Amino acid sequence: MSLQQVHAFYEVLMLDSSIYEAYFNNCSNRGLLGSWHWDTNKIVNFAATFGYEFTEHELTHVWFESESIYTHNSLSEAPHSQLKELVTV
């Protein structure tokens, strides 16, 4: 499955700093106020040079799948004492 290709590609990026540096330099653009923007088309093409095959849709699916897990976990782990304080105020 191509989603596995996306995960495998990012594993390689995390293990090899020279590949990550090339990825960063070729696939990102600096935006306003110091933000960074990633070009999904460039990422797909960059990954293909290393033999990974996936689509832009699959790439963004993996990005947002991971993000939603972290967001959900951080919300569900709120201490009950903080919730009680909000209720009593």
Secondary structure by P-SEA (a helix, b strand, c coil): caaaaaaaaaaaaaacaaaaaaaaaccccccccbbbbbcaaaaaaaaaaacccccaaaaaaaaaaaaaaaaaaaaaaccaaaaaaaaac
